Amino acid sequence: MMKNKTFLCVMLAAAMLLCSGCASGKSYDMANTEAPAAEAFMEEAIAEDSIEMEYAADTGAGVFGSAPEAQKGNYGNHKIISTYSIEMNTDEFDLHLQMLQDEAIRLGGYIQSSNVSGTKPETYNDYGRYASYSFRIPSDRAEEFVEYTKGTGEITYSNCDTEDVTLSYYDTETRLQVLRTQLERLQSILVETDNLADIIELERAISETTLEIEQYTTQLRRYDDLIDYTTVHVSVSENRLTTGPAAKETLGQRISSGFAESMAGLGVFLEDALVWLICAIPALLLIAAMVLVAIVLFRIIRRQTAKGRERRAKKAEQRRARMAEIEQRNKENK
């Protein structure tokens, strides 16, 4: 579309120049009246081409078709963030984890985080260990790593989440390009101006634009990291020990052993409690003294309150007696 309009504009301009060179005075006036229309047509074509270029930048596509091969992410032109979650059980806990780590390194990935809890089972029915790993694997090798992981243990859960961030990615990229152009324009204006007020305003605008550029750049880098490297969460649980010394013990022996362990635990608890009690004697004495002082003060206050109540009651009784005597004398006088 842009090629056709540009060619049409060039042909129209050439025809008008030819007409203006060989026509009469009347034709010369006509050419002068039609020239602004041609210029308006050219400006309109350039404006439409600019709109097309902006649209191409927003969608990540070139003006004449799809995006260049270098700009393509996963799944063609789409920018996809993938996250895998896998849970499994295994009897060879240490070997299993080592195999996963070696495979991630072989594929060019790395361990983002890891957590191992529990102890190695030694007797019958002991609980095993638990490990949680987060691997970052190159996106083009992620499925290979997932298939390898599924073949190393008993899978109990598997999930894959994908997020298409194509529109947000290209929108951020376009905004970044606009801001960079705006920054260059502001810097060029700053060099040319001598007005102090304009310089202050331009510096403020340059600072704000630079900050926005840094924010959008950081966002794009985060997108690139999440797109280029797929996150694979792997949880590995070690199976309970089904064989061992305890498997050969009788029921009575196992009950006796368990009771002995409980008593030993109770003894340890009592010893710890005695040690704590002895160590806490100074604090307990201080607390006891504070409680004793509070009790004494409470009794003193209660006693004083009772005495005050008794005094008030006696005074009230005396007032009532005097009033009765006065009433009796008044009756007698009458």
C-alpha positions as CSV (number, residue, x, y, z in Angstrom):
1,M,0.0,0.0,0.0
2,M,2.8,2.4,0.9
3,K,4.7,1.6,-2.3
4,N,1.7,2.2,-4.5
5,K,0.8,5.6,-2.9
6,T,4.5,6.8,-3.0
7,F,4.7,5.8,-6.7
8,L,1.4,7.6,-7.4
9,C,2.6,10.7,-5.7
10,V,5.9,10.8,-7.7
11,M,4.0,10.3,-11.0
12,L,1.6,13.1,-10.1
13,A,4.3,15.5,-9.3
14,A,6.2,14.7,-12.5
15,A,3.1,15.2,-14.6
16,M,2.4,18.6,-12.9
17,L,6.0,19.7,-13.5
18,L,5.8,18.7,-17.2
19,C,2.5,20.6,-17.6
20,S,3.8,23.7,-16.0
21,G,6.9,23.7,-18.3
22,C,5.0,23.4,-21.6
23,A,1.6,24.9,-21.0
24,S,0.4,28.5,-21.6
25,G,-0.3,31.2,-19.0
26,K,-3.7,29.7,-18.3
27,S,-2.2,26.3,-17.9
28,Y,0.4,27.8,-15.6
29,D,-2.3,29.2,-13.3
30,M,-4.1,25.9,-13.3
31,A,-0.9,24.2,-12.2
32,N,-0.4,26.7,-9.4
33,T,-4.0,26.0,-8.1
34,E,-3.6,22.3,-8.3
35,A,-0.1,22.1,-6.6
36,P,-1.5,22.5,-3.0
37,A,-3.9,19.7,-3.6
38,A,-1.0,17.4,-4.7
39,E,1.0,18.4,-1.6
40,A,-2.0,17.7,0.6
41,F,-2.4,14.3,-1.1
42,M,1.3,13.5,-0.4
43,E,1.0,14.6,3.2
44,E,-2.1,12.4,3.6
45,A,-0.2,9.4,2.1
46,I,2.8,10.0,4.4
47,A,0.5,10.2,7.4
48,E,-1.2,6.9,6.5
49,D,2.2,5.3,6.1
50,S,3.1,6.5,9.5
51,I,0.0,5.0,11.0
52,E,0.8,1.7,9.3
53,M,4.3,1.8,10.8
54,E,3.0,2.5,14.2
55,Y,0.5,-0.4,13.9
56,A,3.3,-2.6,12.8
57,A,5.3,-1.6,15.8
58,D,2.4,-2.3,18.1
59,T,1.8,-5.8,16.7
60,G,5.5,-6.7,16.2
61,A,5.0,-7.1,12.4
62,G,6.9,-5.4,9.6
63,V,5.2,-3.0,7.3
64,F,5.1,-5.5,4.4
65,G,4.3,-8.6,6.4
66,S,5.3,-10.6,9.4
67,A,8.0,-9.8,11.9
68,P,11.6,-10.5,11.0
69,E,13.0,-13.9,12.1
70,A,15.2,-12.3,14.7
71,Q,12.2,-10.8,16.6
72,K,10.3,-14.0,16.8
73,G,10.0,-15.7,20.2
74,N,8.6,-19.1,21.1
75,Y,5.6,-20.4,19.0
76,G,6.2,-18.1,16.1
77,N,5.5,-14.4,16.8
78,H,3.9,-15.2,20.2
79,K,5.7,-14.5,23.4
80,I,4.9,-17.4,25.7
81,I,5.8,-17.9,29.4
82,S,5.6,-21.5,30.4
83,T,5.7,-23.1,33.9
84,Y,5.8,-26.8,34.7
85,S,4.9,-28.4,38.0
86,I,5.8,-32.1,38.7
87,E,5.5,-34.2,41.9
88,M,6.9,-37.7,42.2
89,N,8.0,-40.5,44.6
90,T,11.3,-42.3,44.5
91,D,13.3,-45.0,46.3
92,E,16.7,-43.6,45.2
93,F,16.4,-40.1,46.6
94,D,20.0,-38.9,46.4
95,L,20.6,-40.5,43.0
96,H,17.3,-39.0,41.7
97,L,18.2,-35.4,42.7
98,Q,21.7,-35.8,41.3
99,M,20.3,-37.0,38.0
100,L,18.0,-34.0,37.7
101,Q,20.7,-31.5,38.5
102,D,23.1,-33.1,36.0
103,E,20.4,-33.1,33.3
104,A,19.5,-29.4,33.9
105,I,23.2,-28.4,33.6
106,R,23.6,-30.5,30.4
107,L,20.7,-28.7,28.8
108,G,22.1,-25.3,29.7
109,G,19.8,-24.6,32.7
110,Y,20.4,-23.9,36.3
111,I,18.8,-24.3,39.8
112,Q,16.9,-21.3,40.8
113,S,16.0,-22.5,44.3
114,S,16.1,-25.8,46.3
115,N,14.9,-27.1,49.6
116,V,15.5,-30.5,51.3
117,S,13.8,-31.6,54.5
118,G,13.6,-34.7,56.6
119,T,16.1,-37.5,57.4
120,K,17.1,-40.6,55.6
121,P,14.9,-43.6,56.7
122,E,16.9,-46.3,58.6
123,T,14.3,-48.6,60.1
124,Y,11.0,-50.1,59.0
125,N,8.2,-47.7,58.1
126,D,10.4,-44.6,58.6
127,Y,9.3,-41.5,56.7
128,G,11.6,-40.4,54.0
129,R,12.9,-37.0,52.9
130,Y,11.3,-34.3,50.8
131,A,12.9,-32.1,48.2
132,S,11.5,-29.1,46.3
133,Y,13.5,-27.8,43.3
134,S,12.9,-25.0,40.9
135,F,14.8,-25.3,37.6
136,R,15.3,-22.7,34.9
137,I,15.7,-24.4,31.6
138,P,16.1,-22.9,28.1
139,S,12.6,-22.8,26.5
140,D,13.6,-24.8,23.5
141,R,14.9,-27.6,25.8
142,A,12.2,-27.5,28.4
143,E,10.1,-30.3,27.1
144,E,13.1,-32.5,26.8
145,F,13.9,-31.9,30.5
146,V,10.3,-32.5,31.5
147,E,10.2,-35.8,29.6
148,Y,13.5,-36.8,31.2
149,T,12.1,-36.0,34.7
150,K,9.0,-38.0,34.2
151,G,11.1,-41.1,33.4
152,T,13.1,-41.0,36.6
153,G,10.4,-41.7,39.2
154,E,6.8,-42.4,40.0
155,I,4.8,-39.4,38.9
156,T,1.9,-38.4,41.2
157,Y,1.1,-34.9,39.7
158,S,2.0,-33.1,36.5
159,N,0.8,-29.7,35.3
160,C,1.8,-27.0,32.7
161,D,0.7,-23.4,32.8
162,T,1.3,-21.0,29.8
163,E,0.8,-17.2,29.6
164,D,0.7,-15.3,26.3
165,V,2.3,-11.9,26.9
166,T,2.6,-11.0,23.2
167,L,0.5,-7.9,23.2
168,S,1.9,-6.6,26.5
169,Y,5.5,-7.3,25.2
170,Y,5.1,-5.4,21.9
171,D,3.2,-2.6,23.6
172,T,6.0,-2.1,26.1
173,E,8.6,-2.3,23.3
174,T,6.7,0.4,21.3
175,R,6.3,2.7,24.3
176,L,10.1,2.3,24.9
177,Q,10.9,3.3,21.3
178,V,8.6,6.4,21.6
179,L,10.2,7.4,24.9
180,R,13.7,7.1,23.5
181,T,12.7,9.3,20.5
182,Q,11.2,11.8,22.9
183,L,14.3,11.8,25.0
184,E,16.5,12.6,22.0
185,R,14.2,15.4,21.0
186,L,14.3,16.9,24.5
187,Q,18.0,16.7,24.7
188,S,18.4,18.4,21.3
189,I,16.1,21.2,22.4
190,L,18.0,21.6,25.6
191,V,21.2,22.2,23.7
192,E,19.7,24.9,21.6
193,T,17.8,26.9,24.3
194,D,19.3,29.7,26.5
195,N,16.2,30.5,28.6
196,L,16.7,29.4,32.2
197,A,13.0,28.6,32.8
198,D,12.9,26.4,29.7
199,I,16.1,24.7,30.7
200,I,14.7,23.8,34.1
201,E,11.5,22.5,32.6
202,L,13.4,20.5,30.0
203,E,15.7,18.9,32.6
204,R,12.6,17.9,34.6
205,A,11.0,16.3,31.5
206,I,14.3,14.6,30.6
207,S,14.5,13.1,34.1
208,E,10.9,11.8,34.0
209,T,11.4,10.3,30.5
210,T,14.7,8.6,31.6
211,L,12.9,7.1,34.6
212,E,10.1,5.7,32.4
213,I,12.7,4.3,29.9
214,E,14.4,2.5,32.8
215,Q,11.1,1.0,34.0
216,Y,10.1,-0.2,30.6
217,T,13.6,-1.6,29.9
218,T,13.4,-3.5,33.2
219,Q,10.0,-4.9,32.3
220,L,11.2,-6.1,28.9
221,R,14.3,-7.8,30.4
222,R,12.0,-9.6,32.8
223,Y,9.8,-10.7,30.0
224,D,12.8,-11.9,28.0
225,D,14.1,-13.9,31.0
226,L,10.7,-15.5,31.6
227,I,10.3,-16.3,27.9
228,D,13.8,-17.5,27.2
229,Y,13.9,-19.8,30.3
230,T,11.1,-22.0,31.3
231,T,10.5,-22.6,35.0
232,V,10.1,-26.3,36.1
233,H,9.1,-27.0,39.7
234,V,9.9,-30.5,40.8
235,S,8.9,-32.0,44.1
236,V,10.5,-35.3,45.1
237,S,9.2,-37.4,48.1
238,E,11.3,-40.4,49.4
239,N,9.2,-43.5,49.9
240,R,8.9,-45.1,53.3
241,L,11.3,-47.8,54.2
242,T,9.5,-51.2,53.8
243,T,12.4,-53.4,54.9
244,G,14.8,-53.1,57.8
245,P,15.6,-54.4,61.3
246,A,12.2,-53.5,62.7
247,A,10.5,-55.7,60.1
248,K,11.8,-58.8,61.9
249,E,10.6,-57.8,65.4
250,T,7.5,-59.4,67.0
251,L,4.5,-57.3,68.1
252,G,5.5,-57.5,71.8
253,Q,9.1,-56.5,71.0
254,R,7.9,-53.5,69.0
255,I,5.5,-52.5,71.9
256,S,8.2,-52.9,74.5
257,S,10.6,-50.9,72.4
258,G,8.0,-48.1,71.8
259,F,7.2,-48.0,75.6
260,A,10.9,-47.8,76.4
261,E,11.3,-44.9,74.0
262,S,8.3,-43.1,75.5
263,M,9.7,-43.5,79.0
264,A,13.0,-42.3,77.9
265,G,11.4,-39.3,76.3
266,L,9.4,-38.6,79.5
267,G,12.6,-38.8,81.5
268,V,14.3,-36.3,79.2
269,F,11.3,-34.0,79.5
270,L,11.4,-34.1,83.3
271,E,15.1,-33.5,83.3
272,D,14.7,-30.5,81.0
273,A,11.8,-29.2,83.2
274,L,14.0,-29.5,86.4
275,V,16.9,-27.7,84.7
276,W,14.5,-24.9,83.6
277,L,13.0,-24.7,87.1
278,I,16.4,-24.3,88.7
279,C,17.6,-21.7,86.2
280,A,14.3,-19.8,86.6
281,I,14.5,-19.6,90.4
282,P,15.7,-15.9,90.5
283,A,13.0,-14.8,88.1
284,L,10.4,-16.9,90.0
285,L,11.5,-15.3,93.4
286,L,11.1,-11.8,91.9
287,I,7.7,-12.7,90.5
288,A,6.7,-14.1,93.9
289,A,7.9,-10.9,95.7
290,M,5.9,-8.8,93.3
291,V,2.8,-10.9,93.9
292,L,3.2,-10.7,97.7
293,V,3.6,-6.9,97.6
294,A,0.5,-6.7,95.5
295,I,-1.5,-8.8,97.9
296,V,-0.4,-6.7,100.9
297,L,-1.3,-3.5,99.2
298,F,-4.7,-5.0,98.2
299,R,-5.4,-5.9,101.8
300,I,-4.3,-2.5,103.1
301,I,-6.6,-0.8,100.6
302,R,-9.5,-3.0,101.4
303,R,-9.0,-2.5,105.2
304,Q,-8.9,1.3,104.8
305,T,-12.0,1.1,102.6
306,A,-13.8,-0.8,105.3
307,K,-12.8,1.6,108.0
308,G,-14.0,4.5,105.9
309,R,-17.3,2.8,105.3
310,E,-17.7,2.2,109.1
311,R,-16.9,5.9,109.9
312,R,-19.4,7.1,107.4
313,A,-22.1,4.7,108.8
314,K,-21.5,5.9,112.4
315,K,-21.8,9.6,111.3
316,A,-25.0,8.8,109.4
317,E,-26.4,7.1,112.5
318,Q,-25.4,10.0,114.7
319,R,-27.2,12.5,112.3
320,R,-30.3,10.4,112.4
321,A,-30.3,10.3,116.2
322,R,-29.9,14.1,116.4
323,M,-32.7,14.6,114.0
324,A,-34.9,12.3,116.1
325,E,-34.1,14.2,119.2
326,I,-34.9,17.5,117.5
327,E,-38.3,16.2,116.2
328,Q,-39.1,14.9,119.8
329,R,-38.4,18.3,121.4
330,N,-40.5,20.0,118.8
331,K,-43.4,17.7,119.6
332,E,-43.1,18.3,123.3
333,N,-42.9,22.1,122.9
334,K,-46.2,22.0,120.9
